[in-house]
Amino acid sequence: MARARPAAKKAPAPVGITAFAPGKVILLGEHAVVYGHPALAAPLTWGVTARAAPAKRVGLGLPPTLTGKGRKLLQAAFARAAGASGNPPVRVTLESDLPVSVGLGSSAAVAVATARALLHAAGRPTRVRDVLDVALEMEREFHATPSGLDHTCSAYGELIRFQRKPTAARGTVRVVSSARPLKLLIAVVGDRSPTRETVSALRQRIDRWPSRYRRVMEDIGKLADEGAEAIARGDLETLGDAMNVNHGLLGALGLSSPRIDALVHLLRSMGALGAKLTGAGGDGGAVIALFRDPERAMAQPALARAKIRCFESQIAGPRAL
Ligand code: PMV
């Protein structure tokens, strides 16, 4: 008589897991960061929540609003993250309160929240560096050659100075603390081309006129460091000026547009200490403006008249209880 095979030991079913990751704004240094220069980025209060529930095998519940290319891209990115975290038997669902594809870090927040949930479900370590490794797999699918700034900022959840030399696997990170509350008004310009397209069009201009573009990139990197010093001193006017000059240089690189510039100028006319595009830019996206009191600025009729979608966020410094 054949002996009954001992029942295979079942791995304990993971209990429901919830992981949150914030969106981000780039305060100074986008694009130049891809070429090894420093940049500053800070987390938003809004972000992405990933929920992982026990299932037969690893899978992603795709949001019904996502169609066509976006669906395929998210599925492919998820498959990479699932593989990198050991394919734990969970079904992951995502919920976001971030505007999508406007440069506020929604893809990085998806990557970090998903990485946290998957690693947790797999019983693996969830230190920042473990999360970054898995999230980078997703970011590579989304953006091809990301600098790593977006998902690093989301994983740290703090205002950071980030720099990654082009040959290095990882970036170096320093948390920048601010003695004063640092508050931004964030205004949405609108739809824009995907980051990978804007980055690749810029790369073509750099390849054609390397020394001219390299000079501008270097200056942008210096602004990021000057901005970090200004934040540490609590010198908001110097930080604002660095943002203005950074916006001018992004324009010189061909990364702004008439509707971005119009919003930047409107915000400056309303008293912003500095205003610039944030993220990849191109033809739309979002603009950030440094105000001492962004709530008061938001109440000004000029923004409502122009039907601008905007919100305020404190990105660093002491918070009122
Ligand atoms: O995708 P966005 O809009 O958050 O832009 C990413 C920032 C870039 O510097 C343009 C690209 C990168 O990989 O850092």
Boltz pocket constraint, residues with backbone or C-beta under 6 A from the ligand:
constraints:
  - pocket:
      binder: B
      contacts: [[A, 26], [A, 29], [A, 30], [A, 31], [A, 32], [A, 33], [A, 34], [A, 102], [A, 103], [A, 104], [A, 105], [A, 143], [A, 145], [A, 146], [A, 147], [A, 148], [A, 149], [A, 150], [A, 195], [A, 199], [A, 278], [A, 279], [A, 280], [A, 281]]
      max_distance: 6.0
